Amino acid sequence: MMRGLVLFDIDGTLLRAGDREHARAFVEAMTEVFGRPIDLDGVPLAGMLDSEIARLALEREGITPVEVEAKLPLVMRRMGEHYSGRVLAGDRVTWVLAGAVESALALADAGYALGVLTGNARTVARAKLAAAGVDGLFPVGAYGDQAHTRGELVWLACAEAERHYGVRFLVHRVVLIGDTPRDIAAARAAGARVLAVATGRYSVRELEAEGADAVLPDLSDPVTTLAAVEAILSGSSAG
């Protein structure tokens, strides 16, 4: 019996952030589809959906929202093709953050279903997980080319998890694990719970101030990670 669903962010939570190949593929796809140079300079990235990032980058270049929406699926597809053609399975094993795999395994052993909830487009996300050698741990997810806001992804992840595991996951039994205030906001918007980790650019204090249910400095101790998730779901807070 599944005790709940735990959804991990990828960049800055499971894996080291700052993937230049992702940014490169993103820029190439936008430039190719719209036929003019497009860059990401100054566009906020942390915790953002790839679809949100594309809208910001393209609309500041004077491209109309109508044209952006019409061509956005092609941008996402071409970005995924560029990225997955360069980053191969096993390439990013050293990018896995300390304790992330062990924490995921501890949660799985304790009866929790696992997935990802990420701003990355699906093809990019699955390629990143495969490159890190952890794709088998996270068979389901929700991705940054599927919605307008991160909060919407919680419901999409629940639906995909239900199809995969054959179990209905009530949102109050869903825990997001992420490293940015946007992860916290997404959980709050959907009615899920959230364990924040200070493995990205935000400190423990900053994440606590955003109202996470619990905050850890990292996922290095799987016993602590499991205890935090269980405390959150029991209605108490840890950290």
PEDA-V493343 format. One record per backbone hydrogen bond with DSSP energy under -0.5 kcal/mol. CO is the residue of the C=O (numbers start at 1). NH is the residue of the N-H. Records with the same first field share a line. If there is no record, write none. Layout:
CO->NH + NH
//
This chain:
4->113
5->7 + 175
6->8 + 115
7->177
8->117
10->13 + 14 + 15
14->97
15->12
18->20
19->23
20->24
21->25
22->26
23->27
24->28
25->29
26->30
27->31
28->32
29->33
30->34
31->35 + 36
40->43
45->48
49->53
50->54
51->55
52->56
53->57
54->58
55->59
56->60
58->61 + 63
59->62
64->68
65->69
66->70
67->71
68->72
69->73
71->75
72->76
73->77
74->78
75->79
76->80
77->81
78->82
79->83
80->84
81->85
82->86
83->86 + 87
86->88
88->91
90->93
92->95
93->96
95->16
97->100
99->103
100->104
101->105
102->106
103->107
104->108
105->109
106->110
107->112
108->111
111->3 + 4
113->6
114->140
115->8
116->142
119->50
120->144
121->125
122->126
123->127
124->128
125->129
126->130
127->131
128->132
129->134 + 135
130->90 + 133
131->92
134->137 + 138
135->138
140->116
142->118
143->146
144->51
149->153
150->153 + 154
151->154 + 155
152->156
153->157
154->158
155->159
156->160
157->161
158->162
159->163
160->164
161->165
162->166
167->169
168->170
170->173
171->174
173->5
174->193
175->7
176->178 + 195
177->9
178->197
179->202
180->183 + 184
181->185
182->186
183->187
184->188
185->189
186->190
187->191 + 192
193->176
194->196 + 213 + 214
195->178
196->216
197->199
203->207
204->208
205->209
206->210
207->212
208->211
214->196
216->198
220->222
221->225
222->226
223->227
224->228
225->229
226->230
227->231
228->232
229->233
230->234
231->236
232->235
238->215
//
